[in-house]
Amino acid sequence: MTDVRTLLAAVLGVLLGLLCLLAPGAVVRTQTVGRRPDGRGGEYGSDAVPARWRRLVRALGGGCLLLGLYFGYTALG
């Protein structure tokens, strides 16, 4: 019998990993909502996310995806 918590961890890990891999800019913008802007010298209306942060979120998303797949494999296998 599979453990429900392990299956939920697998589903959450896969979904969170896919979100981070597919939309890293949205994840960074969501995490920084409500914080004071540190640089006011940018162009009006630009909300560009630095490439370094996108790569970091994608790396973390890949880790979450791998862990979710591992949990799913151990729960179902």
Secondary structure, 3 states (H helix, E strand, C coil): CCCHHHHHHHHHHHHHHHHHHHCHHHHHHHHCCCCCCCCCCCCCCCCCCCHHHHHHHHHHHHHHHHHHHHHHHHHHC
